[in-house]
Every structure is written in structure tokens, then in C-alpha cells.
Amino acid sequence: MAGAEYRIRTIEKDGSTLIYDIIRKKYIACTPEEWVRQCFLLYLISEMKYPRSLISVEAGLKFHIMQKRTDIVVYDRQGKPFMLVECKADYVPIDQNVMEQASVYNQKIMAPYLVATNGKQTVVCIIDFENKSVRFVDDLPTFALM
């Protein structure tokens, strides 16, 4: 995703910038994290060819007694979670804390691909739940190779 340029739709309303969410099909508050999320969604759809119908944004997730939200979940052709994406603002480094946060969410989701991105840096790992191992890889698979 590094260096990719996407046409992001924004509008000004009541002194605030709103960004168009291509999955939820509505304008929402444009935060630095939301900007990264929309760029990554466009990357998944435009470059990696994932269908919009297999992507969810801000899905609710109950973890112990706390209600959380996943940034992006991509589902496979059978409707099972395939990829969990944690988005951070461009000034937030993708470090161990971010990966641990994403991993905690993924304990519920059980997606074999775990991704964290700030738009400048993207970390991708493959989780083998059966063998309890993690392997870092350079790229995401395209939808065709999923």
C-alpha cells in the first residue's frame, strides 16, 4: 500500500471534514485513523480485488465484558473471517503494542491473516491457530489467491 494514491471523497459540514466510507456508504468524521482505513479499503478493493460484499467495517466484538470494534474484517468465499485489519493514524508506529491489540481482537475473530497499518507501514502475519505459530510475510494475497 505504500505510495498508493487513492481518490478519497470528503466534504465539509458544520466546520468539520467528513470522509465517505465506501463500505458503510455514508460520510463519517474524518480522523487520521479513518483516513488510513479508507485508503486501506480502497487498496483491498482496487488493487487486491476483494469484493466489498466480503468486507465489514467497525463490526462489534464483545471481549470479556467490554464492547470493542474491529477496524476491518475481510471474509472468505465461505463467509469465514480471513483477515483482520487494525488501522492506526499515520503518526502511530506499528509496534508490538499495536500487534498485541490486534491479536487480542483476533482471538475472537480467528482470522488466519492479521494486518496492522498506519498507511506508511503495514505489517502482515499469518496465524496458525492449530500450531500456535505466527509467520510474518511481506504481502497480502489477492482475492484470487485467497
Sequence and secondary structure as in RCSB ss.txt:
>XXXX:A:sequence
MAGAEYRIRTIEKDGSTLIYDIIRKKYIACTPEEWVRQCFLLYLISEMKYPRSLISVEAGLKFHIMQKRTDIVVY
DRQGKPFMLVECKADYVPIDQNVMEQASVYNQKIMAPYLVATNGKQTVVCIIDFENKSVRFVDDLPTFALM
>XXXX:A:secstr
 TT      EEEETTEEEEEETTTTEEEE  HHHHHHHHHHHIIIIIS   GGGEEEEEEEEETTEEEEEEEEEE
 TTS EEEEEEE  TTS   HHHHHHHHHHHHHH  SEEEEE SS EEEEEEETTTTEEEEES    GGG 
